[in-house]
Amino acid sequence: MTRRRLQLVALFLITMVGVRAPGIAGANDKCGLNTLHGLYVFSATGFITPPAPATLEPKAVVELIRFHGDGTLEVPAATASINGMIIRAPGTGTGTYTLAQLMPPDRACVGSLSFLPSGPHFDVFVALDGQEIWMIQNDSNTVLQGKVVKLTN
């Protein structure tokens, strides 16, 4: 592993050390699968990093995500620009997500999201009220991060 990749792995592990196992949350915790329920819009930018000597390829995504409050989701519509090529995908995609609350004093909500069947995978950081989500893709050769905002229930 490169030094930079090791640093990123170490940072991720330090972040996740305080995570509780799902199902152990206390009565006042606001972080569970039902924290995310309704229609959201996700917008993100980043790069695809092909093997050298190729150059970075810019990537941008805007998509609707409907969270069902039970660990499943669907994507009613998405548009991506990869190195300037526009890809529109209406009504395609499903996925799963997990959430767990960090132990006090942080009380933050963190988890993972995967688009199915073999789509991209993300680490997610969720506001306790479920109104906003910050996501970063954790697949190799991709740098992509963005924000998800709730539109409707």
N, CA, C and O of each residue as an XYZ file, in Angstrom:
612
protein
N       0.834     -1.178      0.000
C       0.000      0.000      0.000
C       0.875      1.236      0.000
O       1.953      1.260      0.595
N       0.388      2.267     -0.682
C       1.126      3.511     -0.674
C       0.974      4.182      0.682
O       0.056      3.882      1.445
N       1.879      5.082      0.961
C       1.834      5.780      2.244
C       0.527      6.556      2.401
O      -0.072      6.561      3.476
N       0.089      7.209      1.329
C      -1.147      7.996      1.380
C      -2.351      7.089      1.672
O      -3.218      7.441      2.472
N      -2.397      5.935      1.027
C      -3.511      5.014      1.248
C      -3.497      4.516      2.693
O      -4.555      4.391      3.308
N      -2.320      4.230      3.241
C      -2.225      3.803      4.628
C      -2.721      4.897      5.574
O      -3.380      4.605      6.572
N      -2.402      6.158      5.259
C      -2.876      7.250      6.085
C      -4.400      7.333      6.052
O      -5.031      7.553      7.085
N      -4.986      7.161      4.886
C      -6.447      7.210      4.764
C      -7.099      6.056      5.513
O      -8.124      6.244      6.169
N      -6.514      4.864      5.421
C      -7.054      3.714      6.148
C      -6.972      3.966      7.648
O      -7.922      3.681      8.376
N      -5.860      4.493      8.109
C      -5.692      4.778      9.535
C      -6.710      5.809     10.004
O      -7.291      5.658     11.079
N      -6.935      6.859      9.208
C      -7.919      7.874      9.564
C      -9.314      7.271      9.652
O     -10.071      7.582     10.572
N      -9.654      6.412      8.699
C     -10.971      5.769      8.717
C     -11.120      4.902      9.964
O     -12.160      4.951     10.621
N     -10.122      4.124     10.298
C     -10.197      3.252     11.465
C     -10.317      4.049     12.753
O     -11.056      3.663     13.658
N      -9.600      5.151     12.841
C      -9.697      6.002     14.024
C     -11.115      6.544     14.144
O     -11.666      6.607     15.243
N     -11.709      6.937     13.017
C     -13.074      7.454     13.010
C     -14.062      6.401     13.466
O     -15.008      6.716     14.188
N     -13.861      5.149     13.059
C     -14.832      4.097     13.322
C     -14.665      3.414     14.682
O     -15.522      2.617     15.062
N     -13.596      3.696     15.423
C     -13.340      2.997     16.680
C     -14.501      3.101     17.647
O     -14.816      2.133     18.339
N     -15.149      4.267     17.711
C     -16.219      4.454     18.677
C     -17.586      4.010     18.197
O     -18.572      4.289     18.879
N     -17.702      3.343     17.078
C     -19.014      2.974     16.541
C     -19.623      1.831     17.337
O     -18.952      0.844     17.638
N     -20.890      1.971     17.674
C     -21.627      0.907     18.347
C     -22.161     -0.071     17.328
O     -22.401      0.279     16.173
N     -22.342     -1.279     17.760
C     -22.982     -2.276     16.896
C     -24.445     -1.908     16.737
O     -25.064     -1.426     17.686
N     -25.024     -2.129     15.530
C     -26.445     -1.849     15.361
C     -27.267     -2.653     16.364
O     -26.935     -3.791     16.696
N     -28.345     -2.034     16.836
C     -29.222     -2.730     17.768
C     -28.871     -2.494     19.225
O     -29.623     -2.907     20.107
N     -27.734     -1.832     19.511
C     -27.341     -1.582     20.887
C     -27.662     -0.144     21.277
O     -27.345      0.277     22.390
N     -28.277      0.603     20.393
C     -28.556      2.008     20.649
C     -29.489      2.166     21.838
O     -30.353      1.326     22.088
N     -29.296      3.258     22.564
C     -30.133      3.545     23.720
C     -31.462      4.159     23.307
O     -31.690      4.449     22.132
N     -32.329      4.352     24.285
C     -33.672      4.840     24.001
C     -33.672      6.240     23.411
O     -34.578      6.571     22.646
N     -32.687      7.079     23.736
C     -32.653      8.444     23.236
C     -31.860      8.586     21.943
O     -31.744      9.698     21.428
N     -31.319      7.518     21.409
C     -30.523      7.592     20.190
C     -31.427      7.864     18.989
O     -32.554      7.375     18.917
N     -30.914      8.645     18.062
C     -31.677      9.007     16.874
C     -31.028      8.460     15.621
O     -31.266      8.985     14.533
N     -30.235      7.447     15.736
C     -29.525      6.907     14.589
C     -29.922      5.449     14.388
O     -29.495      4.562     15.127
N     -30.728      5.228     13.395
C     -31.139      3.879     13.041
C     -31.529      3.869     11.572
O     -31.504      4.910     10.916
N     -31.881      2.723     11.062
C     -32.250      2.634      9.651
C     -33.369      3.604      9.300
O     -33.392      4.153      8.198
N     -34.302      3.820     10.236
C     -35.422      4.713      9.955
C     -35.049      6.191     10.007
O     -35.895      7.043      9.738
N     -33.798      6.515     10.348
C     -33.340      7.901     10.284
C     -33.435      8.410      8.855
O     -33.717      9.586      8.624
N     -33.199      7.519      7.897
C     -33.275      7.886      6.478
C     -34.554      7.318      5.891
O     -34.700      6.106      5.729
N     -35.465      8.205      5.578
C     -36.752      7.796      5.003
C     -37.259      8.930      4.133
O     -37.403     10.057      4.606
N     -37.532      8.647      2.869
C     -38.056      9.653      1.963
C     -37.161      9.847      0.762
O     -36.242      9.064      0.518
N     -37.444     10.909      0.006
C     -36.721     11.207     -1.226
C     -35.643     12.246     -0.966
O     -35.904     13.285     -0.359
N     -34.438     11.964     -1.424
C     -33.269     12.827     -1.248
C     -32.645     13.090     -2.614
O     -32.876     12.341     -3.563
N     -31.854     14.158     -2.709
C     -31.057     14.406     -3.907
C     -29.578     14.374     -3.497
O     -29.175     14.998     -2.516
N     -28.784     13.630     -4.275
C     -27.352     13.459     -4.035
C     -26.603     14.183     -5.142
O     -26.880     13.970     -6.322
N     -25.661     15.032     -4.774
C     -24.782     15.666     -5.759
C     -23.345     15.497     -5.297
O     -23.017     15.730     -4.133
N     -22.487     15.082     -6.242
C     -21.100     14.798     -5.884
C     -20.179     15.094     -7.055
O     -20.587     15.054     -8.216
N     -18.939     15.388     -6.727
C     -17.907     15.580     -7.743
C     -16.637     14.871     -7.303
O     -16.422     14.613     -6.119
N     -15.805     14.564     -8.286
C     -14.539     13.909     -7.992
C     -13.845     13.478     -9.257
O     -13.990     14.094    -10.313
N     -13.081     12.397     -9.130
C     -12.264     11.920    -10.241
C     -12.210     10.399    -10.256
O     -12.306      9.745     -9.218
N     -12.059      9.864    -11.439
C     -11.677      8.470    -11.608
C     -10.173      8.499    -11.832
O      -9.679      9.301    -12.625
N      -9.451      7.641    -11.148
C      -7.987      7.642    -11.247
C      -7.516      6.381    -11.966
O      -7.222      5.373    -11.325
N      -7.444      6.436    -13.305
C      -6.997      5.260    -14.052
C      -5.504      5.018    -13.827
O      -4.791      5.915    -13.378
N      -5.035      3.818    -14.137
C      -3.610      3.525    -13.979
C      -2.748      4.466    -14.827
O      -3.151      4.893    -15.909
N      -1.570      4.775    -14.320
C      -0.625      5.635    -15.049
C      -0.256      4.957    -16.362
O      -0.203      3.728    -16.403
N      -0.011      5.659    -17.382
C       0.194      7.103    -17.475
C      -1.070      7.883    -17.776
O      -0.977      9.074    -18.072
N      -2.243      7.279    -17.716
C      -3.490      7.988    -17.985
C      -3.693      9.105    -16.973
O      -3.165      9.055    -15.862
N      -4.455     10.104    -17.364
C      -4.707     11.243    -16.484
C      -6.037     11.064    -15.747
O      -6.875     10.242    -16.118
N      -6.196     11.856    -14.703
C      -7.441     11.829    -13.941
C      -8.621     12.166    -14.845
O      -8.517     13.012    -15.734
N      -9.745     11.493    -14.608
C     -10.957     11.766    -15.367
C     -11.984     12.377    -14.416
O     -12.369     11.736    -13.438
N     -12.434     13.603    -14.684
C     -13.421     14.216    -13.789
C     -14.748     13.470    -13.832
O     -15.144     12.922    -14.860
N     -15.426     13.466    -12.678
C     -16.691     12.758    -12.540
C     -17.627     13.625    -11.702
O     -17.222     14.173    -10.676
N     -18.877     13.747    -12.142
C     -19.896     14.457    -11.389
C     -21.184     13.644    -11.457
O     -21.487     13.039    -12.486
N     -21.943     13.630    -10.359
C     -23.167     12.842    -10.277
C     -24.241     13.674     -9.579
O     -23.975     14.341     -8.579
N     -25.451     13.624    -10.117
C     -26.638     14.131     -9.425
C     -27.689     13.044     -9.571
O     -27.982     12.598    -10.680
N     -28.263     12.615     -8.436
C     -29.265     11.551     -8.516
C     -30.271     11.669     -7.385
O     -29.998     12.239     -6.329
N     -31.434     11.115     -7.642
C     -32.456     11.003     -6.612
C     -32.289      9.654     -5.927
O     -32.075      8.635     -6.583
N     -32.389      9.657     -4.599
C     -32.316      8.416     -3.824
C     -33.533      8.384     -2.904
O     -33.776      9.326     -2.150
N     -34.289      7.301     -2.974
C     -35.419      7.125     -2.061
C     -35.020      6.083     -1.009
O     -34.844      4.905     -1.318
N     -34.882      6.545      0.243
C     -34.583      5.659      1.364
C     -35.904      5.155      1.930
O     -36.827      5.942      2.135
N     -36.005      3.858      2.184
C     -37.239      3.253      2.659
C     -37.311      3.122      4.184
O     -38.321      2.655      4.710
N     -36.251      3.528      4.904
C     -36.270      3.470      6.357
C     -36.038      2.089      6.923
O     -36.188      1.879      8.126
N     -35.668      1.127      6.060
C     -35.465     -0.259      6.505
C     -34.126     -0.841      6.041
O     -33.921     -2.054      6.094
N     -33.219      0.025      5.586
C     -31.928     -0.449      5.094
C     -31.895     -0.658      3.595
O     -30.879     -1.099      3.058
N     -32.995     -0.349      2.901
C     -33.016     -0.477      1.441
C     -33.279      0.888      0.815
O     -33.811      1.792      1.459
N     -32.899      1.017     -0.447
C     -33.090      2.262     -1.168
C     -33.296      1.966     -2.641
O     -33.012      0.866     -3.117
N     -33.792      2.961     -3.352
C     -33.893      2.876     -4.804
C     -33.478      4.210     -5.397
O     -33.529      5.244     -4.731
N     -33.065      4.174     -6.659
C     -32.641      5.364     -7.373
C     -33.617      5.594     -8.528
O     -33.524      4.919     -9.553
N     -34.565      6.549     -8.376
C     -35.528      6.794     -9.448
C     -34.922      7.437    -10.690
O     -35.418      7.225    -11.797
N     -33.848      8.226    -10.523
C     -33.228      8.897    -11.671
C     -31.821      9.339    -11.292
O     -31.541      9.656    -10.136
N     -30.940      9.353    -12.293
C     -29.562      9.802    -12.069
C     -28.984     10.336    -13.369
O     -29.326      9.877    -14.459
N     -28.097     11.318    -13.228
C     -27.315     11.816    -14.358
C     -25.877     11.911    -13.886
O     -25.597     12.423    -12.802
N     -24.967     11.410    -14.713
C     -23.540     11.481    -14.402
C     -22.794     12.069    -15.584
O     -23.203     11.913    -16.735
N     -21.705     12.740    -15.290
C     -20.774     13.209    -16.318
C     -19.421     12.609    -15.970
O     -18.835     12.922    -14.933
N     -18.940     11.751    -16.843
C     -17.641     11.121    -16.626
C     -16.731     11.536    -17.769
O     -16.914     11.130    -18.917
N     -15.750     12.353    -17.425
C     -14.816     12.900    -18.408
C     -15.562     13.595    -19.546
O     -15.133     13.547    -20.699
N     -16.688     14.244    -19.210
C     -17.461     14.992    -20.194
C     -18.538     14.186    -20.912
O     -19.337     14.765    -21.648
N     -18.583     12.876    -20.722
C     -19.620     12.058    -21.338
C     -20.812     12.003    -20.388
O     -20.678     11.589    -19.237
N     -21.986     12.424    -20.880
C     -23.194     12.470    -20.063
C     -23.908     11.124    -20.122
O     -24.118     10.556    -21.193
N     -24.274     10.631    -18.939
C     -24.993      9.360    -18.825
C     -26.242      9.630    -17.997
O     -26.151     10.060    -16.847
N     -27.419      9.375    -18.593
C     -28.679      9.533    -17.866
C     -29.255      8.155    -17.597
O     -29.281      7.302    -18.485
N     -29.717      7.937    -16.374
C     -30.233      6.623    -15.995
C     -31.556      6.789    -15.256
O     -31.566      6.856    -14.027
N     -32.675      6.856    -15.983
C     -33.968      6.963    -15.290
C     -34.417      5.625    -14.727
O     -34.317      4.591    -15.388
N     -34.909      5.659    -13.510
C     -35.511      4.475    -12.908
C     -34.629      3.267    -12.776
O     -35.113      2.138    -12.869
N     -33.339      3.470    -12.560
C     -32.452      2.315    -12.428
C     -31.752      2.356    -11.091
O     -31.315      3.414    -10.637
N     -31.648      1.223    -10.473
C     -30.811      1.109     -9.299
C     -31.543      0.880     -7.997
O     -32.602      1.449     -7.732
N     -30.939      0.026     -7.197
C     -31.365     -0.223     -5.832
C     -30.112     -0.279     -4.981
O     -28.996     -0.209     -5.496
N     -30.297     -0.405     -3.696
C     -29.134     -0.503     -2.833
C     -29.525     -0.791     -1.403
O     -30.699     -0.964     -1.074
N     -28.505     -0.838     -0.559
C     -28.683     -1.078      0.861
C     -27.823     -0.096      1.645
O     -26.854      0.456      1.123
N     -28.196      0.114      2.916
C     -27.393      0.978      3.775
C     -27.469      0.479      5.208
O     -28.417     -0.201      5.602
N     -26.450      0.835      5.976
C     -26.405      0.547      7.403
C     -26.074      1.847      8.134
O     -25.437      2.737      7.570
N     -26.502      1.951      9.372
C     -26.183      3.115     10.198
C     -25.899      2.660     11.617
O     -26.486      1.693     12.103
N     -25.005      3.355     12.267
C     -24.697      3.105     13.674
C     -24.324      4.434     14.310
O     -23.759      5.310     13.655
N     -24.640      4.577     15.576
C     -24.341      5.821     16.272
C     -23.019      5.711     17.002
O     -22.739      4.715     17.670
N     -22.196      6.767     16.862
C     -20.961      6.824     17.635
C     -21.320      6.988     19.102
O     -22.352      7.564     19.446
N     -20.464      6.479     19.945
C     -20.703      6.585     21.383
C     -20.501      8.029     21.831
O     -19.782      8.781     21.174
N     -21.127      8.429     22.944
C     -20.961      9.794     23.464
C     -19.489     10.090     23.691
O     -18.733      9.164     23.985
N     -19.056     11.306     23.572
C     -19.872     12.513     23.481
C     -20.238     12.895     22.047
O     -20.970     13.867     21.859
N     -19.766     12.181     21.035
C     -19.957     12.595     19.655
C     -21.394     12.463     19.175
O     -21.911     13.375     18.529
N     -22.041     11.360     19.472
C     -23.426     11.119     19.112
C     -23.692     11.311     17.624
O     -24.804     11.669     17.236
N     -22.700     11.082     16.801
C     -22.847     11.211     15.350
C     -23.351      9.900     14.768
O     -23.227      8.844     15.388
N     -23.913      9.976     13.586
C     -24.480      8.814     12.918
C     -23.624      8.507     11.681
O     -23.488      9.351     10.795
N     -23.054      7.311     11.624
C     -22.182      6.929     10.516
C     -22.626      5.572      9.973
O     -23.345      4.828     10.640
N     -22.187      5.264      8.760
C     -22.549      3.972      8.203
C     -21.976      3.763      6.823
O     -20.970      4.364      6.444
N     -22.646      2.887      6.072
C     -22.189      2.559      4.720
C     -23.398      2.445      3.806
O     -24.523      2.227      4.256
N     -23.141      2.599      2.515
C     -24.178      2.507      1.498
C     -23.578      1.813      0.290
O     -22.461      2.124     -0.123
N     -24.317      0.876     -0.275
C     -23.865      0.160     -1.477
C     -24.994      0.122     -2.484
O     -26.129     -0.226     -2.157
N     -24.668      0.485     -3.716
C     -25.629      0.360     -4.796
C     -25.489     -1.034     -5.386
O     -24.377     -1.538     -5.544
N     -26.626     -1.663     -5.714
C     -26.640     -3.047     -6.179
C     -26.791     -3.096     -7.693
O     -27.328     -2.157     -8.280
N     -26.339     -4.153     -8.334
C     -25.782     -5.365     -7.732
C     -24.299     -5.230     -7.379
O     -23.839     -5.857     -6.425
N     -23.549     -4.430     -8.123
C     -22.116     -4.312     -7.817
C     -21.655     -2.873     -7.980
O     -20.492     -2.612     -8.290
N     -22.588     -1.936     -7.765
C     -22.293     -0.527     -7.958
C     -21.362      0.038     -6.918
O     -20.798     -0.709     -6.119
N     -21.190      1.346     -6.913
C     -20.244      1.973     -5.993
C     -20.653      1.810     -4.528
O     -21.815      1.567     -4.203
N     -19.658      1.952     -3.664
C     -19.818      1.802     -2.214
C     -19.364      3.098     -1.541
O     -18.401      3.732     -1.973
N     -20.063      3.474     -0.492
C     -19.795      4.746      0.164
C     -19.756      4.589      1.675
O     -20.420      3.719      2.239
N     -18.966      5.446      2.326
C     -19.076      5.689      3.752
C     -20.005      6.882      3.884
O     -19.901      7.835      3.112
N     -20.918      6.843      4.857
C     -21.886      7.918      5.020
C     -21.811      8.494      6.429
O     -21.534      7.791      7.401
N     -22.066      9.787      6.505
C     -22.089     10.516      7.762
C     -23.401     11.295      7.754
O     -23.612     12.152      6.895
N     -24.285     10.999      8.713
C     -25.671     11.445      8.651
C     -25.996     12.381      9.809
O     -25.644     12.104     10.955
N     -26.673     13.497      9.503
C     -27.201     14.355     10.558
C     -28.244     13.561     11.333
O     -29.008     12.800     10.739
N     -28.285     13.728     12.649
C     -29.191     12.930     13.475
C     -30.663     13.134     13.125
O     -31.494     12.274     13.419
N     -30.991     14.263     12.500
C     -32.384     14.466     12.102
C     -32.678     13.858     10.728
O     -33.816     13.910     10.262
N     -31.657     13.278     10.071
C     -31.854     12.618      8.791
C     -32.063     13.556      7.623
O     -32.432     13.105      6.539
N     -31.837     14.855      7.807
C     -32.076     15.824      6.736
C     -30.906     15.934      5.766
O     -31.100     16.290      4.603
N     -29.688     15.632      6.232
C     -28.500     15.749      5.382
C     -27.586     14.551      5.593
O     -27.498     13.987      6.684
N     -26.909     14.183      4.506
C     -25.959     13.076      4.535
C     -24.728     13.527      3.753
O     -24.853     14.175      2.714
N     -23.551     13.188      4.246
C     -22.323     13.414      3.504
C     -21.769     12.049      3.146
O     -21.669     11.170      4.001
N     -21.405     11.868      1.868
C     -20.959     10.554      1.392
C     -19.610     10.681      0.704
O     -19.327     11.671      0.030
N     -18.779      9.650      0.889
C     -17.515      9.555      0.173
C     -17.386      8.134     -0.367
O     -17.562      7.156      0.360
N     -17.078      8.043     -1.649
C     -16.956      6.724     -2.267
C     -15.692      6.053     -1.764
O     -14.643      6.690     -1.671
N     -15.784      4.764     -1.438
C     -14.618      4.045     -0.903
C     -14.140      2.935     -1.827
O     -13.482      1.998     -1.373
N     -14.459      3.024     -3.121
C     -13.945      2.076     -4.101
C     -12.578      2.533     -4.598
O     -12.303      3.732     -4.657
N     -11.724      1.581     -4.954
C     -10.399      1.898     -5.475
C     -10.508      2.705     -6.763
O     -11.476      2.582     -7.512
N      -9.510      3.518     -6.999
C      -9.355      4.292     -8.229
C     -10.462      5.317     -8.451
O     -10.721      5.716     -9.587
N     -11.110      5.742     -7.379
C     -12.143      6.762     -7.478
C     -12.029      7.714     -6.302
O     -11.853      7.299     -5.157
N     -12.133      9.004     -6.610
C     -12.203     10.041     -5.586
C     -13.512     10.771     -5.848
O     -13.616     11.533     -6.809
N     -14.510     10.546     -5.002
C     -15.816     11.163     -5.198
C     -16.433     11.407     -3.834
O     -16.500     10.501     -3.003
N     -16.882     12.630     -3.606
C     -17.566     12.947     -2.359
C     -18.661     13.942     -2.653
O     -18.571     14.735     -3.590
N     -19.711     13.890     -1.829
C     -20.809     14.810     -2.052
C     -21.771     14.842     -0.895
O     -21.548     14.225      0.147
N     -22.842     15.571     -1.099
C     -23.842     15.806     -0.063
C     -25.203     15.329     -0.553
O     -25.522     15.418     -1.738
N     -25.992     14.823      0.379
C     -27.351     14.355      0.108
C     -28.291     15.190      0.969
O     -28.062     15.352      2.167
N     -29.354     15.721      0.354
C     -30.290     16.577      1.059
C     -31.699     16.019      0.892
O     -32.098     15.632     -0.206
N     -32.449     15.981      1.994
C     -33.812     15.447      1.957
C     -34.739     16.420      1.247
O     -34.719     17.624      1.501
N     -35.570     15.858      0.330
C     -36.548     16.655     -0.398
C     -37.954     16.476      0.162
O     -38.644     17.457      0.442
N     -38.387     15.204      0.329
C     -39.740     14.928      0.811
C     -39.740     13.664      1.650
O     -38.766     12.912      1.658
N     -40.826     13.437      2.346
C     -41.016     12.193      3.087
C     -41.483     11.177      2.138
O     -41.718     10.033      2.525
